[in-house]
Amino acid sequence: MKHSLVVFFCLWPSVALAQSSELSMLQKIQVLIASYPALLSHTESGYLIAHDRRRWLIEDDIKKSFQEKLNQPDIADSLEQNYPLIACEPRRYKDFDPGRIRYTPLLKALYGEDAKRVKAQLTRVNWFDKPLYVNKMQQVDLALKAVKEQIEKDSELVRFVSPSAGVFNWRVISGTKRLSVHSFGAAIDLNIKYAHYWKWTGKSFENKKITTSYPRRLIAIFEDHGFIWGGQWYHYDTMHFEYRPELIEIAKQQGCMSD
């Protein structure tokens, strides 16, 4: 069977979802709360409030560059860019990295404050050729199991996901002081044989036309279960999927956004 290729830029297929209007930041915060009901409760006086009364400032009102948002984000920064579902026409421009800006204090509250606490929350998921250890908080493990069950129904997809390049690894992102989502056991890298990564070439998205052999239907399976795809980023990482159900739900509610 011939495998479809995901091709960036002008070769991307036409929009498949209805156009809709963009959610306000307040609406996005409500989606965030609904996405993690075991932890998050409500907003109050500009803060996101947990059930145990922990709180995080939503917007710090500081004007920031893209790099400053990466390094010192607030919650609003992490939701500002709209992730485009694979069924949609992607909006490609410099530093368009929806989901790559992450608010680490919230990730720690969701999954564990340090390596020891995260490890205590890991559970085994039998992933084709080997076991993977995935965070059970926020039901990340159940989401990944559901992805596997769908992949098993389409045997042509297995070679793209196995062997996996890994899930849990407490580490900072190369060249930064920021913790990777792999540190929390909430991201998976697929078979590196089919991967493209901007740092391997030293070139960002606009400077190099790339393709990825991960099939569209595989990407859609991950999205259906709350995982965003790093292949949608200007700073692309095509083997990377991370559990960000709030971004997927925002994308579904907005439909295919246009420039």
C-alpha positions in Angstrom: 0.0 0.0 0.0 1.3 3.4 -0.9 1.6 5.7 2.1 0.4 9.3 2.0 2.9 12.0 2.7 2.2 15.2 4.7 3.7 18.0 2.7 4.1 21.5 4.1 3.4 24.8 2.4 1.4 25.0 -0.8 0.9 21.3 -1.2 -1.2 21.0 2.0 -4.7 19.7 1.3 -7.6 22.1 1.4 -9.6 23.0 4.5 -11.8 20.2 5.7 -13.6 21.8 8.7 -16.0 24.7 8.8 -14.7 28.1 9.4 -15.5 29.5 12.9 -14.6 32.4 15.1 -11.7 32.6 17.5 -12.3 32.0 21.1 -11.5 34.8 23.6 -8.8 34.2 26.2 -11.4 33.9 28.8 -13.1 31.1 26.8 -9.7 29.4 26.3 -9.1 29.4 30.0 -12.5 27.8 30.5 -11.5 25.1 28.1 -8.2 24.7 30.0 -10.2 24.2 33.2 -12.5 21.6 31.6 -9.5 19.7 30.2 -8.0 19.1 33.7 -11.0 18.8 36.0 -9.2 16.7 38.6 -6.9 19.7 39.3 -8.5 23.0 38.1 -11.6 24.6 39.6 -12.3 28.2 38.4 -10.8 31.6 37.9 -10.8 34.4 40.5 -9.4 37.9 40.2 -7.2 37.1 37.3 -5.9 33.8 38.7 -6.4 30.2 37.7 -7.5 28.4 40.9 -7.0 24.7 41.7 -9.4 22.6 43.9 -6.8 22.8 46.7 -6.7 26.6 46.4 -3.3 26.8 44.7 -3.4 29.7 42.2 -1.5 30.9 39.1 -1.6 34.3 37.5 -3.2 34.1 34.1 -1.7 37.2 32.5 1.3 39.1 33.8 0.7 42.1 31.4 4.4 42.1 30.3 5.1 42.7 26.7 7.4 39.9 25.5 9.3 38.7 22.5 8.7 35.2 21.2 11.8 34.0 23.0 10.8 35.7 26.2 7.4 33.9 26.0 9.2 30.6 25.7 11.5 31.3 28.6 9.1 33.3 30.9 5.5 32.6 29.9 2.3 33.1 31.7 -0.7 30.9 31.2 -2.2 33.2 28.5 1.0 33.0 26.5 0.7 29.2 26.4 -2.8 29.5 24.9 -2.2 32.5 22.6 -1.4 30.6 19.4 -4.1 28.4 17.9 -3.0 24.8 17.1 -4.3 23.8 13.6 -5.8 20.3 13.4 -4.4 18.1 10.7 -7.7 18.5 8.8 -7.1 22.3 8.6 -5.0 24.5 6.4 -2.0 25.4 8.7 -1.1 29.0 9.2 2.6 29.1 8.6 4.8 32.1 9.7 7.9 32.8 11.7 7.7 31.5 15.3 4.3 29.9 14.8 4.8 27.2 17.4 1.3 26.5 19.0 1.9 24.4 22.2 5.7 24.9 22.3 5.2 27.7 24.8 4.5 25.9 28.1 3.8 27.2 31.6 6.0 24.9 33.7 4.4 25.6 37.1 1.1 24.2 35.8 2.8 21.2 34.2 4.3 20.5 37.6 1.0 20.8 39.3 -0.6 18.5 36.8 2.1 15.8 36.7 4.6 16.1 39.5 6.9 18.8 41.0 10.2 16.9 40.4 11.6 13.7 38.9 10.9 11.6 42.0 7.2 12.6 42.1 6.7 12.1 38.4 8.3 8.7 38.5 5.8 7.7 41.3 3.0 8.5 38.9 4.3 6.5 35.9 2.5 3.4 34.7 3.3 0.9 32.1 1.8 1.0 28.6 2.7 -1.9 26.3 3.6 -0.1 23.2 4.0 -2.7 20.3 7.7 -3.7 20.6 8.4 -2.5 24.2 6.8 -1.1 27.3 6.6 2.7 27.8 6.2 4.4 31.1 3.6 7.1 31.0 2.1 9.5 33.5 -1.3 8.3 34.8 -2.2 11.7 36.1 -4.8 13.5 33.9 -5.3 10.1 32.2 -2.4 10.5 29.8 -1.8 6.7 30.0 -5.4 6.0 29.0 -5.2 8.4 26.1 -2.0 6.7 24.8 -3.6 3.3 25.2 -6.6 4.5 23.1 -4.2 5.7 20.5 -2.5 2.3 20.4 -5.9 0.5 20.1 -6.7 2.6 17.0 -3.3 2.1 15.4 -3.7 -1.7 15.9 -6.7 -1.5 13.6 -4.5 -0.2 10.8 -1.4 -2.4 10.7 0.2 -0.2 8.0 0.7 2.5 10.7 2.7 0.3 13.1 6.1 0.9 11.5 5.8 4.6 12.0 5.3 4.4 15.8 7.6 1.4 16.6 10.2 1.5 17.9 9.3 4.6 19.9 12.1 7.0 20.7 10.6 7.3 24.2 8.2 8.9 26.6 9.6 9.7 30.1 12.9 11.4 30.4 13.5 14.1 33.1 15.6 16.6 31.2 15.7 20.1 29.9 15.2 20.9 26.2 18.6 20.9 24.4 20.2 24.4 24.5 17.6 25.8 27.1 16.8 25.7 30.8 13.2 24.7 30.1 11.9 21.3 31.1 10.8 19.0 28.3 7.2 17.6 28.4 9.0 14.3 28.4 10.1 15.1 31.9 6.5 14.7 32.9 5.8 11.5 31.1 3.2 13.3 28.9 4.9 13.2 25.5 5.9 10.5 23.1 8.4 10.5 20.2 7.7 8.1 17.4 10.1 6.1 15.1 13.0 8.4 14.5 13.6 6.8 11.1 10.7 8.9 9.7 11.5 12.1 11.7 12.5 15.6 10.7 13.7 18.1 13.3 14.7 21.7 12.8 17.8 21.6 14.9 19.3 18.7 12.8 19.5 21.1 9.9 19.9 24.3 11.9 17.1 25.7 9.7 13.7 26.8 10.7 10.5 26.1 8.9 10.5 29.0 6.4 14.1 28.3 5.3 13.7 24.6 4.3 10.8 22.9 2.5 10.4 19.5 4.2 8.1 16.5 4.1 7.2 14.0 6.7 6.3 10.4 6.0 4.1 10.1 9.1 0.6 9.6 7.5 -2.1 12.1 8.1 -4.4 9.5 9.5 -1.8 8.7 12.2 -1.6 12.3 13.2 -5.4 12.5 13.3 -5.5 9.5 15.7 -3.2 11.2 18.1 -5.2 14.5 17.9 -8.4 12.6 18.5 -7.1 11.6 21.9 -5.7 15.0 23.0 -2.1 15.0 21.6 -0.7 17.9 19.5 1.9 17.2 16.8 5.3 18.9 16.7 5.1 18.8 12.9 2.8 21.8 13.0 5.5 24.1 14.4 7.7 26.6 12.7 10.5 24.9 14.7 9.3 21.5 13.6 9.8 18.2 15.5 7.8 15.7 13.5 8.2 12.7 15.7 6.9 14.5 18.7 3.4 14.3 20.2 2.5 15.7 23.5 -0.7 15.6 25.6 -2.4 19.0 25.4 -6.1 18.3 25.3 -6.9 22.0 25.9 -5.3 23.0 22.6 -7.1 20.2 20.7 -10.4 21.2 22.2 -9.9 24.9 21.5 -9.0 23.9 17.9 -12.2 21.8 17.6 -14.4 24.6 19.0 -12.8 27.2 16.7 -12.9 25.1 13.5 -10.3 25.9 10.8 -9.1 29.4 11.4 -7.9 31.6 8.5 -5.4 34.4 8.5 
